[in-house]
Amino acid sequence: MFNRNIGHSNRCKCPICCPPNVHPTQIAPAHVSPTQHVVRTNIFHTVVPHIHPTHITTINRHVRHNEHYFPVTQSTVNEFTETNRNCGTPENPNPNCHPIRRRGFGF
């Protein structure tokens, strides 16, 4: 199967190209994608007139301001109280007597 007209010796291992074999076209099973849902919206514009009537009444209001004064005076009284209890002695304490708790005097 070597082409002897090329002038090569038998030592050359050049491939011989043959025309390709073309096979009949095969049909594979169809790949069906999920159905795509398309929403087409039609918009129709309609103008509806809305009438809102208005009536304006003007009121002239006269306001009288009566001012009342109440003068106040203030005074301060400082009170001081003091208690004394006889709680007995340590040997004979009075059971109704509680220790004296002294609070500070406010000035």
Contacts in CASP RR format, 6 or more apart in sequence:
PFRMAT RR
TARGET T0000
AUTHOR 0000-0000-0000
METHOD contacts of the structure
MODEL  1
MFNRNIGHSNRCKCPICCPPNVHPTQIAPAHVSPTQHVVRTNIFHTVVPH
IHPTHITTINRHVRHNEHYFPVTQSTVNEFTETNRNCGTPENPNPNCHPI
RRRGFGF
1 16 0 8 1.000
2 10 0 8 1.000
2 16 0 8 1.000
3 16 0 8 1.000
8 14 0 8 1.000
78 106 0 8 1.000
78 107 0 8 1.000
80 105 0 8 1.000
83 100 0 8 1.000
85 94 0 8 1.000
85 97 0 8 1.000
85 100 0 8 1.000
86 94 0 8 1.000
86 97 0 8 1.000
87 93 0 8 1.000
87 94 0 8 1.000
87 97 0 8 1.000
87 99 0 8 1.000
88 94 0 8 1.000
88 97 0 8 1.000
END
